[in-house]
Amino acid sequence: MLLMSSGLAFAEDTKDEWQETTLSEDVIQKIQKAQYGYKKCVVDSMRKPEYAKLESRNATDVVIRECEPVLAEMRKVYIDSNVPGVVADRHLKKLRIQVTRNVLQELMYAEAAKKAGQ
């Protein structure tokens, strides 16, 4: 009886897992284009002079929040391509974390250079 119930629990778990699929070249290009758009938005926002006056962590937060709508467009590309939401969200979270770290690092370097030059 116990083995039978554990088999049913396992069957429940596997239906929630993502089964490997392949994405077409067109979908991959759309995702890469959306990813480029997100990174471009972040770089363009970083260059705004009003963010140079903010502390690096606050400026990073503002820049990342400003580009969230672009990241939402990337999620739409995933969902339209029948990629499960869990997988799409995991990739977007990873991308957001990487970009946030890079932005913070760049802004901290700029802040330190400005203080060293004073």
PyMOL commands that set and color helices and strands:
alter all, ss='L'
color gray80, all
select helices_A, chain A and resi 2-16+25-46+49-52+56-66+68-80+85-117
alter helices_A, ss='H'
color red, helices_A
deselect
rebuild
show_as cartoon
